[in-house]
Amino acid sequence: MFSQTSRRTFLKHASLGVAAIGASSARAAVWDPTSTRRIRVGIVGFGVCKFGAQFSLQHHPNVEVVAVSDLFPDRCKALAQACKCTKTYASLEEMVKDDAIEAIFVATDAPSHARHSIEVLKHGKHVACAVPAVFENLEQADRLLEAVKTSGLNYMMFETSCYRPDLYAMRTLFAAGALGKLVYSEGEYYHNACSALASYRDWRIGLPPQWYPTHSNAYYVGVTGRSFTEVSCMGMPSHRPELQPVNNRYKNAFGTEIALFRTAEGGAARMAVSWDSPGHEGEVGRVRGQRGSVTGTRYQGIEKQLPDTGKPPLPAGVQPGGHGGSHGYLGHEFVLSIIEERKPSIDVAQALNMTVPGIVAHQSALKGGELLKIPQYRF
């Protein structure tokens, strides 16, 4: 006769399939090109993180970087050297007038992302943008969505968590039905020095954590393609000098904001962003569904036959890059979406459904955790 403990253990192992995820044995080992077309690309922004050259666009066989831009001449020169490009512009506003350019990657300061993306679209060019899609106010979101719809062009947000091995596997398993509806998901983005980093016009100084939410929110929105519907958020005052209201332009006191979201599936999600908690830094998450769950690189659930969850090969010369090997994949997906005349994997709706909940979450934190509705975006 089983004891209670051994009976529970037996039932668990009898009903749950346990498997490592992230293997790519079923995929081709070498990238197989489908087109010889070369997209003429411009890149703008080479600030503290040097993101303009971090996504391997300059190494992609289907890309020709024809021009670069940065407001600071020394940075503009450095970006041109990194991209092996001779044509430079003093500003994005000048670059968008160049009819030779088909697409632009916007790697400028976060407060300018929406304005710059809209400017690119107005001039008839596809646009990729660093995170977040919009900043501080919801009116930007409406304007960006309308600009994409009106233009008929591609917009993609380069959210790095979406191409981390764990989230990529989660998305693949969810699409195959191996997770079912998500009961609970969580994402965490910890960056102990973020609020003190140098930045254009000091935009990072005192930044409310949930205004930079996409690295964590991707662990639901990027997995399911769905959205959050309402939020209650708690903020914790910071010990950092720059995160005192009198010392930053946002009048923000919070160094940590923890948001509890209701999801479109009826489940819950906890998404944390923190600037002042030493220890592990970066992005991490897990999901728990009605048919299976994923933590790290392990799937546990009732499905015995799982799809291949490894990322496909990249073109020769394109490196996976930083943020968990996501950079090269984001650039590659943007290029393919243009060549294949389809929406990119992180289109404007997903970008806004990852970004805007953080803006509303900060409003909730300022109101002591009041439950607030979140706008919904569709494309």
C-alpha positions in Angstrom: 0.0 0.0 0.0 1.3 3.5 -1.0 2.0 6.1 1.5 0.4 9.5 0.7 3.8 10.9 -0.3 4.8 8.0 -2.6 1.3 7.9 -4.1 1.5 11.6 -5.0 4.9 11.0 -6.5 3.7 8.0 -8.5 0.7 9.9 -9.9 2.9 12.9 -10.9 5.3 10.8 -12.9 2.5 8.7 -14.4 0.6 11.7 -15.8 3.4 14.2 -16.6 5.7 14.1 -19.5 9.0 15.7 -18.6 11.3 16.9 -21.4 14.2 19.2 -22.1 13.4 22.0 -24.6 15.4 24.0 -26.9 17.0 21.2 -29.0 17.0 21.8 -32.8 17.7 18.3 -34.1 14.8 18.4 -36.5 15.9 21.7 -38.1 18.3 22.2 -41.0 21.8 22.8 -39.8 22.4 25.5 -42.5 20.2 28.4 -43.4 18.6 28.0 -46.8 18.1 31.3 -48.6 14.9 31.9 -50.5 15.7 35.2 -52.1 18.7 37.2 -53.4 17.0 40.5 -52.9 18.9 43.0 -50.8 16.9 45.5 -48.7 18.4 49.0 -48.6 18.5 49.8 -44.9 19.3 52.9 -42.8 20.3 52.8 -39.2 19.9 55.6 -36.7 21.3 55.6 -33.1 24.6 54.6 -31.6 24.3 55.7 -28.0 25.4 54.1 -24.7 24.4 50.5 -25.7 25.6 50.8 -29.3 22.4 49.1 -30.4 22.5 50.5 -34.0 25.1 47.9 -34.9 24.1 45.1 -32.4 21.5 43.3 -34.5 23.8 42.1 -37.3 21.8 43.9 -40.1 25.1 45.0 -41.6 26.1 41.3 -41.9 22.9 40.0 -43.4 23.2 38.7 -47.0 19.8 40.3 -47.8 20.7 43.7 -46.5 22.7 46.7 -47.8 23.2 49.3 -45.1 23.2 52.5 -47.3 23.2 55.2 -44.6 23.6 55.7 -40.9 22.8 58.6 -38.5 23.4 59.9 -35.0 23.0 63.4 -33.6 26.6 63.3 -32.2 29.2 63.4 -35.0 31.7 61.1 -33.2 29.0 58.5 -32.7 27.8 58.8 -36.3 31.3 58.2 -37.5 31.7 55.1 -35.2 28.3 53.7 -36.4 29.4 54.2 -40.0 32.6 52.3 -39.3 30.8 49.5 -37.5 28.4 49.1 -40.5 31.1 49.6 -43.2 28.9 52.4 -44.6 30.1 55.7 -46.1 26.9 57.8 -46.2 25.9 59.5 -43.0 23.2 61.9 -42.0 23.1 64.4 -39.1 19.6 63.4 -38.0 16.8 60.9 -38.7 14.8 63.8 -40.1 17.3 64.1 -42.8 17.8 60.4 -43.4 14.1 59.7 -44.0 14.2 62.0 -47.1 16.6 59.6 -48.8 14.6 57.7 -51.5 17.2 55.0 -51.8 16.4 53.7 -48.3 13.6 51.1 -48.0 13.7 50.5 -44.2 15.2 52.1 -41.1 16.1 50.6 -37.8 15.4 53.2 -35.0 17.8 52.7 -32.1 17.4 56.2 -30.6 16.3 57.3 -27.1 13.2 55.7 -25.7 11.1 58.9 -25.5 11.7 59.4 -29.2 10.8 55.9 -30.4 7.2 56.5 -31.3 7.8 59.9 -32.9 10.7 58.6 -35.0 8.9 55.4 -36.0 5.9 57.5 -37.2 8.3 59.8 -39.1 9.8 56.8 -40.9 6.4 55.4 -41.9 5.2 58.8 -43.2 8.1 58.8 -45.6 7.2 55.4 -47.0 9.8 53.2 -45.3 9.5 50.0 -43.2 10.6 50.5 -39.6 12.1 48.4 -36.9 12.4 49.9 -33.4 14.2 49.2 -30.2 12.1 48.8 -27.0 9.8 50.2 -25.8 7.4 51.0 -28.6 6.0 54.1 -26.9 6.9 56.1 -23.8 5.0 57.7 -20.9 1.6 58.4 -22.6 -1.1 56.4 -24.3 -1.8 59.0 -27.1 1.5 57.9 -28.7 0.2 54.3 -28.9 -2.9 55.4 -30.9 -0.8 57.6 -33.2 1.7 54.8 -33.9 -1.0 52.2 -34.5 -2.8 54.5 -37.0 0.5 55.3 -38.8 1.2 51.6 -39.3 -2.3 50.9 -40.5 -2.3 53.9 -42.9 1.1 53.2 -44.4 0.6 49.5 -45.1 4.3 49.1 -44.2 6.0 46.8 -41.7 6.6 47.8 -38.1 8.6 45.5 -35.8 9.7 46.1 -32.2 13.0 44.4 -31.4 12.0 42.8 -28.1 14.9 40.6 -27.1 13.1 38.3 -24.7 11.0 36.9 -27.6 14.1 35.2 -29.1 15.7 34.0 -25.9 15.8 30.2 -26.1 13.2 29.7 -23.3 10.6 32.1 -24.6 11.0 30.9 -28.1 10.4 27.4 -26.9 7.4 28.5 -24.9 5.9 30.2 -28.0 6.4 27.1 -30.1 4.8 24.8 -27.5 1.9 27.2 -27.0 1.2 27.3 -30.7 1.3 23.5 -30.8 -1.3 23.3 -28.0 1.2 21.7 -25.6 0.5 24.3 -22.9 -3.2 24.9 -23.3 -4.6 28.1 -21.8 -2.1 29.8 -19.5 -3.2 29.7 -15.9 -0.2 31.7 -14.7 2.9 33.4 -16.2 5.6 35.5 -14.8 8.4 37.6 -16.1 11.2 39.4 -14.4 13.6 42.1 -15.6 16.2 43.1 -13.1 18.8 45.8 -14.0 20.4 47.2 -10.9 22.2 50.0 -12.7 19.6 51.0 -15.3 18.3 54.2 -13.6 21.9 55.5 -13.3 23.1 54.8 -16.8 24.2 57.8 -18.9 21.6 58.5 -21.6 20.5 61.1 -24.2 19.0 64.0 -22.2 19.2 61.8 -19.1 16.0 59.9 -20.1 17.0 56.9 -18.0 17.6 58.9 -14.8 14.7 58.2 -12.5 12.8 56.1 -15.2 9.7 54.5 -13.7 10.5 50.7 -13.9 7.2 49.8 -15.6 7.8 52.3 -18.4 10.4 49.8 -19.6 8.3 46.6 -19.3 8.6 44.6 -22.5 11.5 42.3 -21.4 9.2 40.9 -18.7 5.8 41.3 -20.3 7.0 39.3 -23.3 6.8 36.2 -21.1 3.0 36.3 -21.7 2.3 38.5 -24.7 5.3 37.1 -26.6 4.3 33.5 -25.8 0.6 33.7 -26.7 0.3 36.8 -28.9 -2.5 37.9 -26.6 -2.9 40.8 -24.2 -3.4 41.9 -20.6 -6.8 43.3 -19.8 -6.3 44.9 -16.3 -3.6 45.5 -13.7 -2.9 46.2 -10.1 0.7 47.3 -9.4 2.7 47.9 -6.3 5.7 50.2 -6.3 8.5 50.2 -3.7 10.3 53.5 -3.0 14.0 53.4 -3.9 17.1 54.1 -1.9 18.9 55.5 -4.9 19.4 59.3 -5.0 18.3 59.6 -8.6 15.1 57.8 -7.8 13.9 60.4 -5.4 11.1 62.5 -6.9 13.1 65.8 -6.6 16.0 64.3 -8.5 14.4 63.2 -11.7 12.2 64.7 -14.4 9.5 62.1 -13.9 9.0 62.9 -10.2 9.3 59.1 -9.8 10.1 57.5 -6.4 9.9 53.8 -7.3 12.9 51.6 -7.9 10.8 48.5 -8.1 7.3 47.9 -9.5 5.5 44.6 -9.4 2.4 44.3 -11.6 -0.3 41.7 -11.3 -2.2 41.4 -14.6 -5.4 39.7 -15.7 -4.8 38.0 -19.1 -7.0 37.8 -22.1 -7.3 34.0 -21.4 -8.7 34.7 -17.9 -5.4 33.8 -16.2 -3.0 35.8 -14.1 0.5 37.1 -14.7 3.1 38.7 -12.4 5.5 40.9 -14.1 8.4 42.5 -12.2 10.8 45.3 -13.1 13.4 46.5 -10.7 16.3 49.0 -10.8 17.6 48.4 -7.2 17.8 44.8 -6.3 21.4 43.5 -6.5 21.9 39.9 -7.6 20.9 38.1 -10.8 20.3 40.6 -13.6 18.5 40.2 -16.9 15.3 38.7 -18.1 13.7 35.4 -16.9 10.2 33.9 -16.9 8.1 30.9 -16.7 4.6 29.8 -17.8 2.1 27.4 -16.4 -0.8 26.1 -18.6 -3.7 23.8 -18.3 -1.9 21.1 -20.3 1.8 21.8 -19.5 4.3 24.2 -18.0 7.8 25.5 -18.8 10.4 26.6 -16.3 13.9 27.3 -17.7 14.6 24.5 -20.2 12.1 21.9 -18.8 8.7 21.1 -20.1 6.3 19.2 -17.8 2.9 18.3 -19.0 0.6 15.7 -20.5 1.9 15.9 -24.0 4.4 13.1 -24.9 5.2 14.2 -28.4 6.6 17.8 -28.5 7.5 19.9 -31.5 11.1 20.9 -32.1 11.6 24.0 -30.0 15.1 25.0 -31.2 15.7 28.2 -33.1 16.4 27.8 -36.8 19.9 28.6 -38.3 20.9 32.1 -39.1 22.5 33.2 -42.4 26.3 32.9 -42.5 27.9 35.9 -40.9 24.8 36.8 -38.8 25.7 36.3 -35.2 23.0 35.5 -32.5 24.5 38.3 -30.4 23.5 39.6 -27.0 20.4 39.3 -24.7 20.4 35.5 -24.8 21.3 35.2 -28.5 18.4 37.2 -29.7 19.9 40.1 -31.6 20.7 38.4 -34.9 17.3 36.6 -34.9 15.4 39.9 -34.5 17.2 41.5 -37.4 16.8 38.4 -39.5 13.0 38.3 -38.8 12.6 41.9 -39.8 14.4 41.4 -43.1 12.4 38.2 -43.9 9.1 39.9 -43.2 9.8 42.5 -45.8 11.1 40.0 -48.4 8.1 37.6 -47.8 5.6 40.5 -47.7 4.1 39.5 -44.3 3.7 40.9 -40.8 6.8 40.5 -38.6 6.6 38.3 -35.5 6.5 41.3 -33.1 4.2 43.6 -35.0 2.7 46.9 -33.9 -0.2 45.2 -31.9 2.1 42.9 -30.0 4.5 45.8 -29.4 1.8 48.0 -27.9 0.3 45.1 -25.9 3.7 44.6 -24.3 4.5 48.3 -23.8 1.2 50.0 -22.8 0.4 47.7 -19.8 3.5 49.0 -18.2 2.3 52.6 -18.5 -1.0 51.7 -17.0 0.8 49.7 -14.3 2.8 52.7 -13.2 -0.5 54.7 -12.9 -1.8 51.9 -10.7 1.3 52.1 -8.5 0.8 55.8 -8.1 -2.7 55.1 -6.9 -1.6 52.5 -4.3 -2.4 49.4 -6.5 -5.8 50.4 -7.8 -7.1 48.0 -10.4 -7.1 49.7 -13.8 -8.3 48.6 -17.3 -5.7 48.3 -20.1 -6.4 49.5 -23.7 -6.4 46.7 -26.2 -4.6 46.8 -29.6 -5.4 44.8 -32.7 -3.9 44.8 -36.1 
